[in-house]
Amino acid sequence: QFQFVYSGGGLVQPGGSLRLSCVASGFNLADYTIGWFRQAPGAERVGVACKRRSDGSTYYTDAVKGRFTISRDNAKNTAYLQMNSLKPEDTAVYYCAARPDWVSDWSKVVGYYYWGQGTQVSVSS
């Protein structure tokens, strides 16, 4: 079964940090471009970070640029999202996903696979 298994979510105070992990099961993550997405209650699922398969280039949405870092460990078949200086508006369910190709409009969900259940991140004092 192709899926991601998540860890690292939780409740954190504003200004705090979390590192999310997603382990790919059933497929080789190194063959894919990776995206991290988030979905707040009542909102659409949107991309926040992407790491391109071919050259490792990284991309971030303006809302998280300078605070979040996407990375991968192909040996562990795992992707990570390091989140620093967290804000209440970062509260959402976070998902990782994989796509075999590359598109400039990477933050849209179309074309990504293997989402899994996601992990809840709550930022509150």
Order of alpha helices (4+ residues) and beta strands (2+ residues): beta-beta-beta-beta-beta-beta-beta-beta-beta-beta
